[in-house]
Structure formats: structure tokens, C-alpha cells
Amino acid sequence: MNNDIFQRMRASQPLRKEDAEYARFAEVVSRTISLCAAMNATATELDQVREKLSEIIGTRIDESTTIFPPFYTNFGLFIKLGKNVFINHACSFLDIGGITIEDDVQIGPRVNLTSENHPLDPADRKTVLLQPILIKRNAWIGAGATILPGVTVGENSIVAAGAVVSRDVPPNTVVAGIPAKVVKTI
């Protein structure tokens, strides 16, 4: 059995407060909240935002990528950003389950990417269930859309504004609605 909490998280194993290494996870969350607040309060230039977000995610963000603050994340270390990515204002990335955004992706304002959930069983509801989100190359996520755990948005696809995406989006399609459904092929 793998004893490192971060490797277990990357393997989508449930996260429980009783975990012997939970304090390590909580330290990262605390650090991320502090760094995020500082970034949103002080970064006034795009280069500063990239620099501060690079510190949060632990990987240098390519200079072709643009992030407009405010930007929110609860963990940060499981975010991977490609090149030429655009992330508009007030987006929230809950990345404990992992979020990968490939090259040339556009993300509208107030988009929520949520890679974590909780069990239905009330006795186990504080457990966090982890499933990664993957946004493939050249996708466009419209304003106010929500992408739920375990979803892959296919290459060149469009998620319409306000959509709630609970299932994979095929490549070269447009999805819309709650829950999101394919409304057009590109």
C-alpha cells in the first residue's frame, strides 16, 4: 500500500480527515489560501499573476498563458496548465482530484472546475472523493460553466455559458444546459 497522501490523492483514492498524513494536506491548503489571497490582492500585472500562480501550483506557467484575477484554488499543486491558455476573471479551480488544461484552451469568467465530491452516505459525507478533470486542446469553456469531477472536455469542443457538465464532452461538439448535452457538432 502506498503511504504518501499526495500519491494516494493522485491515484484518486478517497481523502479522509482520519488519514495519518492529513496534516500534510492541510498545510498545503493553508499555504495555497494565503498565496491566493495575496495574489488576488497585490498582483496588478499579468507577469505578476503568472509568477504568483506558478508558486501556488509548483510549476512555471508559460508566458503565453494569461490569467485575469481574481483566481481561486483550494490546493493548487494538482493544476497543470498548457501553453497559450486564457483564464478570465473569477474562476475557481478545486483541484484536489487534479485539473489538467491543455494548450490553446479558453476559459470564460466565473467558470468552476471541481475535481472533488462527497459520498451520498451521510455517515461518510466528510470524505472527499477525487476524480481528475481534463480539458483538451483548443476547448472553450463559456462564462459561468461548471465542470464536475471526472469529466474530460474533448479537443476543439465548446461548453456553453452556464452549462453544468457531468459527463465527458466528445471532441468537436458544443454542449449546453443543465445537465449539459450535445447540441451541435463542429
KEKOL-529593 format. One record per residue: residue number from 1; z, x, y of N, C-alpha, C in turn. Coordinates in nm, 3 decimals. Each point is the difference from the previous one (the first is absolute). Layout:
<sites>
num|n.Z|n.X|n.Y|ca.Z|ca.X|ca.Y|c.Z|c.X|c.Y
NUM|Z|X|Y|Z|X|Y|Z|X|Y
...
</sites>
This chain:
<sites>
num|n.Z|n.X|n.Y|ca.Z|ca.X|ca.Y|c.Z|c.X|c.Y
1|0.000|0.084|-0.119|0.000|-0.084|0.119|0.000|0.088|0.125
2|-0.073|-0.041|0.097|-0.012|0.073|0.125|0.121|-0.029|0.089
3|0.071|0.104|0.046|0.123|-0.022|0.076|-0.018|0.004|0.150
4|-0.116|0.038|0.052|-0.020|0.007|0.144|-0.038|-0.137|0.054
5|0.079|-0.052|0.093|-0.021|-0.136|0.052|-0.138|-0.016|0.063
6|-0.049|0.103|0.069|-0.130|-0.012|0.067|-0.114|-0.003|-0.100
7|0.011|0.075|-0.109|-0.103|-0.007|-0.104|0.003|-0.135|-0.070
8|0.118|-0.055|-0.021|0.010|-0.133|-0.061|-0.061|-0.105|0.093
9|0.026|0.015|0.130|-0.059|-0.093|0.096|-0.152|0.009|-0.003
10|-0.053|0.123|-0.002|-0.146|0.018|-0.005|-0.060|-0.060|-0.126
11|0.080|-0.006|-0.107|-0.044|-0.059|-0.127|0.023|-0.152|-0.002
12|0.033|-0.058|0.116|0.020|-0.145|0.016|0.116|-0.054|-0.082
13|0.100|0.084|-0.026|0.120|-0.049|-0.068|0.089|-0.072|0.102
14|0.070|-0.104|-0.040|0.087|-0.074|0.092|0.103|0.091|0.067
15|0.030|-0.032|0.123|0.099|0.075|0.078|0.125|-0.085|0.012
16|0.112|0.055|-0.048|0.127|-0.073|0.003|0.105|0.079|0.076
17|0.086|-0.071|0.073|0.106|0.066|0.076|0.098|0.074|-0.090
18|0.010|-0.040|-0.126|0.091|0.066|-0.095|-0.056|0.133|-0.049
19|-0.125|0.032|0.032|-0.061|0.125|-0.044|0.085|0.117|0.047
20|0.025|0.094|-0.088|0.084|0.116|0.033|-0.056|0.082|0.117
21|-0.130|-0.008|0.023|-0.063|0.077|0.108|-0.038|-0.087|0.120
22|0.049|-0.122|0.005|-0.036|-0.091|0.109|0.030|0.060|0.137
23|0.105|0.079|0.012|0.036|0.061|0.129|-0.113|0.088|0.053
24|-0.076|0.066|-0.088|-0.115|0.082|0.044|-0.106|-0.088|0.064
25|-0.026|-0.115|-0.062|-0.094|-0.097|0.056|0.049|-0.050|0.136
26|0.127|-0.036|0.007|0.059|-0.053|0.124|-0.007|0.103|0.114
27|0.014|0.128|-0.032|-0.011|0.106|0.101|-0.140|0.002|0.061
28|-0.102|-0.015|-0.084|-0.138|-0.001|0.050|-0.022|-0.121|0.089
29|0.049|-0.116|-0.041|-0.014|-0.122|0.080|0.066|0.019|0.136
30|0.119|0.053|0.002|0.071|0.022|0.126|-0.077|0.095|0.091
31|-0.049|0.109|-0.057|-0.081|0.097|0.076|-0.125|-0.066|0.057
32|-0.068|-0.080|-0.084|-0.124|-0.065|0.040|0.024|-0.100|0.112
33|0.105|-0.079|-0.010|0.030|-0.097|0.106|0.023|0.072|0.132
34|0.073|0.108|-0.004|0.028|0.077|0.122|-0.129|0.060|0.058
35|-0.080|0.064|-0.085|-0.125|0.062|0.047|-0.098|-0.105|0.052
36|-0.006|-0.115|-0.065|-0.090|-0.108|0.042|0.040|-0.052|0.138
37|0.129|-0.022|0.018|0.050|-0.048|0.130|-0.032|0.101|0.109
38|0.020|0.127|-0.028|-0.030|0.105|0.098|-0.150|0.005|0.031
39|-0.083|-0.010|-0.103|-0.145|0.003|0.020|-0.043|-0.117|0.089
40|0.049|-0.118|-0.030|-0.041|-0.119|0.076|0.052|0.002|0.143
41|0.111|0.067|0.023|0.061|0.005|0.134|-0.056|0.112|0.087
42|-0.048|0.109|-0.062|-0.034|0.118|0.081|-0.145|0.046|-0.009
43|-0.071|-0.033|-0.107|-0.138|0.049|-0.016|-0.093|-0.079|0.091
44|-0.055|0.068|0.100|-0.088|-0.066|0.096|-0.145|0.044|-0.013
45|-0.025|0.103|-0.078|-0.136|0.051|-0.023|-0.032|-0.014|-0.149
46|-0.127|-0.022|-0.033|-0.040|-0.017|-0.140|0.036|0.122|-0.084
47|-0.014|0.121|0.058|0.036|0.122|-0.074|0.149|0.001|-0.033
48|0.083|-0.049|0.092|0.145|-0.006|-0.026|0.031|-0.099|-0.112
49|-0.069|-0.112|-0.002|0.022|-0.100|-0.105|-0.038|0.061|-0.135
50|-0.116|0.065|-0.007|-0.043|0.065|-0.125|0.102|0.104|-0.045
51|0.048|0.080|0.095|0.098|0.105|-0.033|0.129|-0.060|-0.055
52|0.052|-0.102|0.068|0.127|-0.060|-0.042|-0.016|-0.077|-0.131
53|-0.112|-0.070|-0.017|-0.022|-0.072|-0.125|-0.023|0.099|-0.115
54|-0.063|0.112|0.028|-0.015|0.105|-0.102|0.136|0.046|-0.049
55|0.096|0.014|0.091|0.135|0.038|-0.039|0.064|-0.108|-0.088
56|-0.022|-0.125|0.033|0.057|-0.111|-0.077|-0.057|-0.002|-0.142
57|-0.133|0.014|-0.013|-0.062|-0.014|-0.132|-0.003|0.132|-0.078
58|0.032|0.110|0.067|0.008|0.128|-0.070|-0.133|0.065|-0.027
59|-0.106|-0.048|0.063|-0.135|0.054|-0.016|-0.071|-0.006|0.134
60|-0.074|0.103|0.032|-0.072|0.003|0.128|-0.109|-0.108|0.001
61|0.000|-0.081|0.105|-0.102|-0.104|0.019|-0.119|0.063|0.069
62|-0.118|-0.027|-0.052|-0.123|0.055|0.055|-0.019|-0.045|0.145
63|-0.054|0.090|0.083|-0.019|-0.032|0.142|-0.102|-0.110|0.025
64|-0.078|-0.036|-0.103|-0.097|-0.110|0.014|0.067|-0.137|-0.015
65|0.126|-0.002|-0.042|0.074|-0.125|-0.021|0.077|-0.037|0.125
66|-0.002|-0.130|0.033|0.066|-0.051|0.120|0.101|-0.106|-0.038
67|0.122|0.013|0.052|0.105|-0.098|-0.020|0.053|-0.042|0.136
68|-0.004|-0.129|0.030|0.057|-0.052|0.124|0.143|-0.048|-0.026
69|0.096|0.053|0.073|0.137|-0.049|-0.017|0.016|-0.136|0.069
70|0.102|-0.076|-0.035|0.099|0.038|-0.099|-0.055|-0.008|-0.142
71|0.056|0.084|-0.084|-0.033|0.004|-0.143|0.132|0.005|-0.075
72|0.010|-0.076|-0.108|0.125|-0.010|-0.073|-0.019|0.034|-0.148
73|0.095|0.074|-0.054|0.006|0.024|-0.143|0.146|0.015|-0.040
74|0.029|-0.033|-0.125|0.139|0.007|-0.045|0.031|0.124|-0.083
75|-0.102|0.069|-0.049|0.020|0.116|-0.086|-0.087|0.116|0.046
76|-0.130|-0.022|0.011|-0.091|0.097|0.058|-0.058|0.101|-0.095
77|0.078|0.052|-0.092|-0.047|0.110|-0.085|-0.105|-0.040|-0.101
78|-0.019|-0.131|-0.022|-0.100|-0.045|-0.097|-0.122|-0.062|0.069
79|-0.025|0.040|0.126|-0.121|-0.041|0.071|-0.100|0.115|-0.006
80|-0.124|-0.032|-0.037|-0.109|0.098|0.002|-0.111|-0.057|0.088
81|-0.039|0.076|0.103|-0.103|-0.045|0.093|-0.122|0.092|-0.009
82|-0.118|-0.061|-0.012|-0.124|0.076|-0.004|-0.045|0.041|0.139
83|-0.124|0.039|0.009|-0.060|0.041|0.127|-0.066|-0.119|0.067
84|-0.007|0.008|0.134|-0.069|-0.102|0.080|0.058|-0.140|-0.025
85|0.131|-0.006|-0.015|0.070|-0.128|-0.017|0.044|-0.047|0.139
86|-0.005|-0.131|0.023|0.050|-0.057|0.125|0.106|-0.104|-0.034
87|0.119|0.016|0.057|0.110|-0.094|-0.020|0.042|-0.051|0.137
88|-0.016|-0.129|0.023|0.028|-0.060|0.130|0.150|-0.026|0.018
89|0.038|-0.056|0.113|0.139|-0.023|0.039|0.079|-0.084|-0.099
90|0.131|0.031|-0.010|0.101|-0.084|-0.065|-0.023|-0.024|-0.148
91|-0.053|0.100|-0.070|-0.016|-0.011|-0.145|0.128|0.043|-0.071
92|0.023|-0.058|-0.117|0.118|0.030|-0.078|-0.042|0.037|-0.142
93|0.036|0.122|-0.041|-0.034|0.049|-0.134|0.130|0.019|-0.079
94|0.030|-0.091|-0.092|0.114|0.015|-0.090|-0.052|0.073|-0.123
95|0.023|0.130|-0.004|-0.072|0.089|-0.092|0.082|0.051|-0.118
96|0.114|-0.058|-0.030|0.082|0.051|-0.110|-0.081|0.001|-0.131
97|-0.088|-0.096|-0.018|-0.086|-0.005|-0.119|-0.127|0.082|0.013
98|-0.028|0.052|0.120|-0.118|0.083|0.024|-0.110|-0.076|0.072
99|-0.054|0.063|0.104|-0.114|-0.055|0.074|-0.100|0.113|0.020
100|-0.122|-0.021|-0.049|-0.108|0.097|0.019|-0.112|-0.068|0.078
101|-0.039|0.064|0.110|-0.109|-0.050|0.083|-0.108|0.108|0.002
102|-0.115|-0.034|-0.055|-0.109|0.097|-0.008|-0.072|0.014|0.133
103|-0.101|0.085|0.005|-0.076|0.032|0.121|-0.068|-0.124|0.059
104|-0.014|0.001|0.134|-0.079|-0.097|0.075|0.054|-0.144|-0.005
105|0.128|-0.016|-0.025|0.061|-0.133|-0.004|0.043|-0.039|0.141
106|-0.019|-0.128|0.034|0.046|-0.055|0.127|0.107|-0.105|-0.030
107|0.112|0.010|0.071|0.111|-0.093|-0.018|0.034|-0.062|0.134
108|-0.009|-0.132|0.007|0.026|-0.073|0.125|0.147|-0.005|0.036
109|0.031|-0.058|0.116|0.138|-0.008|0.044|0.084|-0.092|-0.089
110|0.130|0.031|-0.007|0.099|-0.082|-0.071|-0.028|-0.017|-0.148
111|-0.070|0.094|-0.062|-0.026|-0.005|-0.144|0.125|0.047|-0.075
112|0.032|-0.070|-0.108|0.113|0.036|-0.086|-0.051|0.042|-0.137
113|0.033|0.123|-0.039|-0.028|0.049|-0.135|0.135|0.013|-0.070
114|0.021|-0.078|-0.104|0.131|-0.007|-0.065|-0.014|0.034|-0.148
115|0.045|0.119|-0.038|-0.015|0.048|-0.137|0.125|-0.024|-0.084
116|0.087|-0.087|0.047|0.125|-0.025|-0.070|0.032|-0.149|-0.002
117|0.073|-0.039|-0.103|0.036|-0.140|-0.019|0.136|-0.005|-0.069
118|0.046|-0.119|-0.035|0.128|-0.017|-0.068|-0.018|-0.096|-0.117
119|0.083|0.013|-0.105|-0.008|-0.091|-0.114|0.034|-0.143|0.040
120|-0.052|-0.095|-0.075|0.032|-0.141|0.022|0.144|-0.032|-0.042
121|0.049|0.068|-0.102|0.134|-0.024|-0.052|0.105|0.030|0.107
122|0.078|-0.101|0.044|0.099|0.023|0.105|0.101|0.110|-0.034
123|0.031|0.017|-0.128|0.098|0.102|-0.039|-0.053|0.141|0.019
124|-0.131|0.015|0.011|-0.062|0.133|0.012|-0.079|0.013|0.130
125|0.017|-0.091|0.092|-0.084|-0.009|0.119|0.008|0.121|0.093
126|0.108|0.078|-0.005|0.012|0.117|0.088|-0.078|0.120|-0.053
127|-0.050|-0.009|-0.122|-0.087|0.103|-0.054|-0.132|-0.003|0.076
128|-0.060|0.117|0.021|-0.129|0.007|0.067|-0.106|0.033|-0.105
129|-0.102|-0.085|-0.008|-0.113|0.020|-0.090|-0.111|0.068|0.079
130|-0.058|0.104|-0.057|-0.094|0.085|0.072|-0.139|-0.007|-0.062
131|-0.100|-0.027|0.086|-0.140|0.001|-0.044|-0.084|0.054|0.116
132|-0.081|0.102|-0.026|-0.077|0.061|0.109|-0.110|-0.090|0.056
133|-0.033|0.028|0.125|-0.113|-0.064|0.068|-0.105|0.109|0.022
134|-0.126|-0.035|-0.025|-0.111|0.091|0.023|-0.104|-0.070|0.086
135|-0.031|0.058|0.115|-0.105|-0.050|0.087|-0.116|0.099|-0.010
136|-0.109|-0.044|-0.062|-0.114|0.090|-0.027|-0.084|0.024|0.126
137|-0.083|0.099|-0.012|-0.084|0.050|0.110|-0.075|-0.112|0.073
138|0.003|0.011|0.132|-0.079|-0.085|0.089|0.041|-0.148|-0.001
139|0.123|-0.029|-0.045|0.049|-0.137|0.006|0.048|-0.030|0.142
140|0.005|-0.129|0.031|0.048|-0.046|0.131|0.102|-0.109|-0.025
141|0.122|0.021|0.049|0.108|-0.097|-0.015|0.021|-0.065|0.136
142|-0.022|-0.131|0.009|0.007|-0.072|0.127|0.142|-0.022|0.049
143|0.010|-0.034|0.127|0.128|-0.019|0.069|0.093|-0.095|-0.076
144|0.125|0.040|-0.013|0.101|-0.086|-0.058|-0.011|-0.025|-0.149
145|-0.087|0.073|-0.069|-0.012|-0.018|-0.145|0.120|0.063|-0.070
146|0.030|-0.051|-0.118|0.107|0.054|-0.083|-0.059|0.035|-0.136
147|0.023|0.124|-0.043|-0.044|0.046|-0.131|0.127|0.017|-0.085
148|0.006|-0.067|-0.114|0.119|-0.002|-0.084|-0.003|0.109|-0.108
149|0.112|0.024|-0.068|0.010|0.109|-0.098|-0.107|-0.006|-0.109
150|-0.048|0.119|-0.037|-0.093|0.015|-0.112|-0.145|-0.030|0.031
151|-0.032|-0.028|0.126|-0.136|-0.040|0.037|-0.086|0.123|0.031
152|-0.125|-0.005|-0.047|-0.104|0.095|0.041|-0.103|-0.078|0.080
153|-0.030|0.049|0.120|-0.106|-0.057|0.083|-0.122|0.088|-0.021
154|-0.107|-0.060|-0.053|-0.118|0.075|-0.039|-0.077|0.061|0.116
155|-0.082|0.098|-0.034|-0.082|0.071|0.097|-0.087|-0.097|0.079
156|-0.008|0.022|0.131|-0.082|-0.077|0.094|0.045|-0.145|0.020
157|0.112|-0.039|-0.058|0.044|-0.139|0.009|0.068|-0.030|0.133
158|0.007|-0.129|0.030|0.066|-0.048|0.122|0.105|-0.102|-0.040
159|0.121|0.020|0.053|0.107|-0.099|-0.014|0.010|-0.069|0.135
160|-0.027|-0.131|0.002|-0.003|-0.076|0.125|0.138|-0.003|0.066
161|0.000|-0.019|0.129|0.124|-0.009|0.076|0.090|-0.108|-0.059
162|0.128|0.032|-0.014|0.098|-0.097|-0.047|0.003|-0.024|-0.150
163|-0.088|0.063|-0.075|-0.004|-0.021|-0.145|0.125|0.058|-0.066
164|0.038|-0.060|-0.112|0.107|0.053|-0.083|-0.064|0.036|-0.134
165|-0.005|0.130|-0.029|-0.074|0.049|-0.116|0.097|0.032|-0.113
166|-0.009|-0.078|-0.107|0.090|0.018|-0.114|-0.073|0.049|-0.125
167|-0.133|0.009|0.008|-0.083|0.047|-0.113|-0.100|0.102|0.051
168|-0.052|0.082|-0.091|-0.098|0.101|0.038|-0.119|-0.064|0.069
169|-0.054|0.073|0.098|-0.118|-0.042|0.075|-0.118|0.080|-0.054
170|-0.103|-0.069|-0.054|-0.115|0.073|-0.052|-0.072|0.077|0.111
171|-0.069|0.108|-0.035|-0.078|0.073|0.100|-0.104|-0.090|0.065
172|-0.034|0.029|0.125|-0.109|-0.066|0.071|0.017|-0.152|0.010
173|0.124|-0.045|0.023|0.025|-0.142|0.017|0.085|-0.024|0.124
174|0.001|-0.125|0.043|0.090|-0.046|0.106|0.097|-0.097|-0.064
175|0.131|0.021|0.023|0.100|-0.095|-0.048|0.072|-0.060|0.119
176|0.042|-0.127|-0.016|0.071|-0.069|0.107|0.093|-0.103|-0.060
177|0.100|-0.040|0.077|0.088|-0.110|-0.038|0.132|0.045|-0.059
178|0.078|-0.104|-0.037|0.132|0.020|-0.061|0.006|-0.089|-0.123
179|-0.004|0.056|-0.119|-0.025|0.140|-0.030|-0.148|0.034|0.024
180|-0.026|0.125|0.027|-0.137|0.043|0.031|-0.093|-0.021|-0.119
181|-0.120|-0.050|0.032|-0.105|-0.020|-0.099|-0.130|0.055|0.056
182|-0.091|0.038|-0.087|-0.131|0.050|0.041|-0.076|-0.113|0.067
183|-0.047|0.024|0.124|-0.077|-0.101|0.072|-0.143|0.046|0.025
184|-0.025|0.130|-0.023|-0.134|0.051|0.026|-0.018|0.135|-0.071
185|-0.124|0.025|-0.040|-0.037|0.132|-0.052|-0.079|0.071|0.107
186|0.030|0.127|0.020|-0.070|0.077|0.103|-0.124|0.062|-0.060
</sites>
